[in-house]
Amino acid sequence: MKPSIARILRKYGQTVKVNGTETRAFIQPAREKEKAAPFEVSSLGAVDDRKWMYLGETELKLGDRVEFRGRGYTVRSCESVHIGDEIVYWWASLTAEREAAE
């Protein structure tokens, strides 16, 4: 099963960096039914508060940094997904790093 996942990631996945190392994964916004808008308004303006989902072969830990399309994300939760005793991929929930105020 793991070779099949690797083939899918090579063919259809996106190029990302996990802690500075390039790999392939799927990154997309996590769907949240209860939210009307994908942002929160604060005294400093609107802030994107969407969660992002990661699926990939590279092992992640809480607090790891993922870079995708020029933006940084922090791992807020993660776990390995198994078939039998084998880890076939890693799932993670990411939050976008806040831009530094200029």
SULCORJO-V479911 format. One record per backbone hydrogen bond with DSSP energy under -1.0 kcal/mol. NH is the residue of the N-H (numbers start at 0). CO is the residue of the C=O. Records with the same first field share a line. If there is no record, write none. Layout:
NH=CO, CO
This chain:
4=0
5=1
6=2
7=3
8=4
9=5
10=6
11=7
12=8
13=24
15=22
16=66
17=20
18=64
20=17
22=15
24=13
25=54
27=52
29=50
39=46
41=44
44=41
46=39
51=93
52=27
53=91
54=25
55=89
62=74
63=60
65=72
66=16
67=70
70=67
72=65
73=94
74=63
75=92
76=92
78=90
80=88
82=85
85=82
87=80
88=80
89=55
90=78
91=53
92=76
93=51
94=73
96=71
